[in-house]
Amino acid sequence: MDPAVVLVLSLSCWLLLSLWKQSSRKGKLPPGPTPLPIIGNILQLDVKDISKALSNVNISQSPVFTLYFSIKPTVVLHEYETVKAAQIDLGEEFSRKGSLPVIERANKGLRILFSNGKRWREMWHFSLMTLRNFGLGKRNIEDHVHEEACCLVEESRKTNGE
């Protein structure tokens, strides 16, 4: 084999490994198993029984650990007590949803369905107040729906299924 090819291959492998180590330590993420370049930890998980696979990963780790799916890190909360504590004690931090770049670009950040934070809270409050104004949670709306349903049944009986 040509020495230049060996040198180029060695340098590219060294560069890939250094980038891989650097990216796996990035941020304030909890510890987890070492991911493989490009594919992450996907080979370490049995997709048929994901709970058992996560338990196997969790054996040497804490109930909070990081797995890499491709190059994206994913923080896993594995035990019931950990999930419950995170949702109750740190509910505000865990209330955000992930962002989808395609939707962000299409809606220029002004979205309703996938909104987060203050904007989501304002829309939720507005929607709830509007629905309450229309009778949500009140007994009288049930009577109106029942009356309209009876009228609909009567009209369908008059047509004899035609």
GIMOHU-V257731 format. One line per field, one symbol per residue. ss: DSSP state (H for helix, E for strand, C for the rest). A space follows every 10 residues. Layout:
BEGIN
ss = ???
END
This chain:
BEGIN
ss = CCHHHHHHHH HHHHHHHHHH HHHHCCCCCC CCCCCECCCE CHHHCCCCCH HHHHHHHHCC CCCEEEEEEC CEEEEEECCH HHHHHHHHHC HHHHCCCCCC HHHHHHHCCC CCCCCCHHHH HHHHHHHHHH HHHCCCCCHH HHHHHHHHHH HHHHHHHHCC CC
END
